Amino acid sequence: GLTPPVSVHQVMQIEALAQLAGIVCLQMEGAEPGAVFFFAAVDGVKWKRPVVPGDVLVMEVEINSWKSKFGIAKASGKGYVDGQLAVDVGSMTFALAK
């Protein structure tokens, strides 16, 4: 989880990575086009450097587990600024509405 104090900038980084992972989840076999996904949990977040307004955060996510029967996905993600790791998310959990 997130341990205080967490800045708005950091929360927005997690939100952006979660939205990207959700879009990728919607492409998985068994996910209905236009389905709604819910961001359920985040864990193992490590901030490596500050991200400030004007920076470009390049994100990548990986779906580590997808259970189409239940609509549950686990993902991890990373964000980079100028090629340097800025944020590393160990685990995000999602539930897709069926």
Contact map, one row per residue, 1 for C-alpha under 8 A:
11100000000000000000000000000000000000001111100000000000000000000000000000000000000000000000000000
11110100000000000000000000000000000000000110100000000000000000000000000000000000000000000000000000
11111100000000000000000000000000000000000000000000000000000000000000000000000000000000000000000000
01111100000000000000000000000000000000000000000000000000000000000000000000000000000000000000000000
00111110000000000000000000000000000000000000000000000000000000000000000000000000000000000000000000
01111111011000000000000000000000000000000000000000000000000000000000000000000000000000000000000000
00001111111000000000000000000000000000000000000000000000000000000000000000000000000000000000000000
00000111111100000000000000000000000000000000000000000000000000000000000000000000000000000000000000
00000011111110000000000000000000000000000000000000110000000000000000000000000000000000000000000000
00000111111111000000000000000000000000000000000000100000000000000000000000000000000000000000000000
00000111111111100000000000000000000000000000000000000000000000000000000000000000000000000000000000
00000001111111110000000000000000000000000000000000000000000000000000000000000000000000000000000000
00000000111111111000000000000000000000000000000000000000000000000000000000000010000000100000000000
00000000011111111100000000000000000000000000000000000000000000000000000000000000000000001000000000
00000000001111111110000000000000000000000000000000000000000000000000000000000000000000000000000000
00000000000111111111000000000000000000000000000000000000000000000000000000000000000000000000000000
00000000000011111111100000000000000000000000000000000000001110000000000000001110000000000000000000
00000000000001111111110000000000000000100000000000000000000000000000000000000000000000000001000000
00000000000000111111111000000000000000000000000000000000000000000000000000000000000000000000000000
00000000000000011111111100000000000000000000000000000000000010000000000000000000000000000000000000
00000000000000001111111110000000000000000000000000000000000011100000000000101000000000000000000000
00000000000000000111111111000000000010100000000000000000000000000000000000000000000000000000010000
00000000000000000011111111100000000000000000000000000000000000000000000000000000000000000000000000
00000000000000000001111111110000000000000000000000000000000000100000000000000000000000000000000000
00000000000000000000111111110010000000000000000000000000000000100000000010000000000000000000000000
00000000000000000000011111110011111000000000000000000000000000000000000000000000000000000000000000
00000000000000000000001111111010100000000000000000000000000000000000000000000000000000000000000000
00000000000000000000000111111110000000000000000000000000000000000100000000000000000000000000000000
00000000000000000000000000111110000000000000000000000000000000000001000000000000000000000000000000
00000000000000000000000000011111000000000000000000000000000000000001100000000000000000000000000000
00000000000000000000000011111111101000000000000000000000000000000001001000000000000000000000000100
00000000000000000000000001000111111000000000000000000000000000000000000000000000000000000000000001
00000000000000000000000001100011111000000000000000000000000000000000000000000000000000000000000000
00000000000000000000000001000001111100000000000000000000000000000000000000000000000000000000000000
00000000000000000000000001000011111110000000000000000000000000000000000000000000000000000000000111
00000000000000000000000000000000011111000000000000000000000000000000000000000000000000000000000110
00000000000000000000010000000000001111100000000000000000000000000000000000000000000000000000011110
00000000000000000000000000000000000111110000000000000000000000000000000000000000000000000000011110
00000000000000000100010000000000000011111000000000000000000000000000000000000000000000000001111000
00000000000000000000000000000000000001111100000000000000000000000000000000000000000000000001111000
10000000000000000000000000000000000000111110000000000000000000000000000000000000000000000011110000
11000000000000000000000000000000000000011111100000000000000000000000000000000000000000001111100000
11000000000000000000000000000000000000001111100000000000000000000000000000000000000000001111000000
10000000000000000000000000000000000000000111110000000000000000000000000000000000000000011110000000
11000000000000000000000000000000000000000111111000000000000000000000000000000000000000111110000000
00000000000000000000000000000000000000000001111100000000000000000000000000000000000000111000000000
00000000000000000000000000000000000000000000111111000000000000000000000000000000000001110000000000
00000000000000000000000000000000000000000000011111000000000000000000000000000000000011110000000000
00000000000000000000000000000000000000000000001111100000000000000000000000000000000011100000000000
00000000000000000000000000000000000000000000001111110000000000000000000000000000000001000000000000
00000000110000000000000000000000000000000000000011111010100000000000000000000000100001000000000000
00000000100000000000000000000000000000000000000001111110000000000000000000000000000000000000000000
00000000000000000000000000000000000000000000000000111110000000000000000000000000000000000000000000
00000000000000000000000000000000000000000000000000011111000000000000000000000000000000000000000000
00000000000000000000000000000000000000000000000000111111100000000000000000000000100000000000000000
00000000000000000000000000000000000000000000000000000111110000000000000000000000110000000000000000
00000000000000000000000000000000000000000000000000100011111000000000000000000011100000000000000000
00000000000000000000000000000000000000000000000000000001111100000000000000000011100000000000000000
00000000000000001000000000000000000000000000000000000000111110000000000000001111000000000000000000
00000000000000001000000000000000000000000000000000000000011111000000000000001110000000000000000000
00000000000000001001100000000000000000000000000000000000001111100000000000111100000000000000000000
00000000000000000000100000000000000000000000000000000000000111110000000000111000000000000000000000
00000000000000000000100110000000000000000000000000000000000011111100000011110000000000000000000000
00000000000000000000000000000000000000000000000000000000000001111100000011110000000000000000000000
00000000000000000000000000000000000000000000000000000000000000111110000011100000000000000000000000
00000000000000000000000000010000000000000000000000000000000000111111001111000000000000000000000000
00000000000000000000000000000000000000000000000000000000000000001111111110000000000000000000000000
00000000000000000000000000001110000000000000000000000000000000000111111100000000000000000000000000
00000000000000000000000000000100000000000000000000000000000000000011111000000000000000000000000000
00000000000000000000000000000000000000000000000000000000000000000011111100000000000000000000000000
00000000000000000000000000000010000000000000000000000000000000000111111110000000000000000000001111
00000000000000000000000000000000000000000000000000000000000000000111011111000000000000000000111100
00000000000000000000000010000000000000000000000000000000000000111110001111100000000000000000111000
00000000000000000000000000000000000000000000000000000000000000111100000111110000000000000011110000
00000000000000000000100000000000000000000000000000000000000011111000000011111000000000000111100000
00000000000000000000000000000000000000000000000000000000000011110000000001111100000000011111000000
00000000000000001000100000000000000000000000000000000000001111000000000000111110000000011110000000
00000000000000001000000000000000000000000000000000000000001110000000000000011111000011111000000000
00000000000010001000000000000000000000000000000000000000111100000000000000001111100011110000000000
00000000000000000000000000000000000000000000000000000000111000000000000000000111111111100000000000
00000000000000000000000000000000000000000000000000100011110000000000000000000011111111000000000000
00000000000000000000000000000000000000000000000000000001000000000000000000000001111100000000000000
00000000000000000000000000000000000000000000000000000000000000000000000000000001111110000000000000
00000000000000000000000000000000000000000000000000000000000000000000000000000001111111000000000000
00000000000000000000000000000000000000000000000110000000000000000000000000000111101111110000000000
00000000000000000000000000000000000000000000001111100000000000000000000000000111100111110000000000
00000000000010000000000000000000000000000000111110000000000000000000000000000111000011111000000000
00000000000000000000000000000000000000000001111100000000000000000000000000011110000011111100000000
00000000000001000000000000000000000000000111110000000000000000000000000000011100000000111111000000
00000000000000000000000000000000000000000111100000000000000000000000000000111000000000011111000000
00000000000000000000000000000000000000001111100000000000000000000000000001111000000000001111100000
00000000000000000100000000000000000000111110000000000000000000000000000001110000000000001111110000
00000000000000000000000000000000000000111100000000000000000000000000000111100000000000000011111000
00000000000000000000010000000000000011111000000000000000000000000000000111000000000000000001111100
00000000000000000000000000000000000011110000000000000000000000000000001110000000000000000000111110
00000000000000000000000000000010001111000000000000000000000000000000001100000000000000000000011111
00000000000000000000000000000000001111000000000000000000000000000000001000000000000000000000001111
00000000000000000000000000000001001000000000000000000000000000000000001000000000000000000000000111
